Amino acid sequence: MKKISWDEFEQVELRVGTVTAVEEFPEARRPAWKLWIDFGEEIGKRKSSAQITDLYDADSLLGRQVVAVVNFPRKQIGPFMSECLVTGFYQPDGAVVLAVPERAVQNGAKLG
């Protein structure tokens, strides 16, 4: 495992946002959802393609707070432009468990 400095860690903008819309993403190579996430006034709404279909359906995602990296460059995924990276933990079977705050926090709050 590569060690990083505190300064390097501080450069990663891990923010909390609320999922406001979810759509199927049939064009994705691996099953994924299209998510629209509200990160509050400072950052606004961002889109993300998230490969979390094993454990989450659209209804369970809508209104859920998630933790995402908001300062990666945008990435074209098929016909969809992903603007942030939703974070989670891989299980042995490859399913992803979302990284979420333990209780509700303000959209845009920074992990620190």
Stockholm file with secondary structure:
# STOCKHOLM 1.0

chainA/1-112         MKKISWDEFEQVELRVGTVTAVEEFPEARRPAWKLWIDFGEEIGKRKSSAQITDLYDADSLLGRQVVAVVNFPRKQIGPFMSECLVTGFYQPDGAVVLAVPERAVQNGAKLG
#=GR chainA/1-112 SS CCCCCHHHHHTSCEEEEEEEEEEECTTSSSCCEEEEEECCTTTCEEEEEECCTTTCCHHHHTTCEEEEECSSCCEEETTEEECSEECEEECTTSCEEECCCSSCCCTTCBCC
#=GC SS_cons         CCCCCHHHHHTSCEEEEEEEEEEECTTSSSCCEEEEEECCTTTCEEEEEECCTTTCCHHHHTTCEEEEECSSCCEEETTEEECSEECEEECTTSCEEECCCSSCCCTTCBCC
//
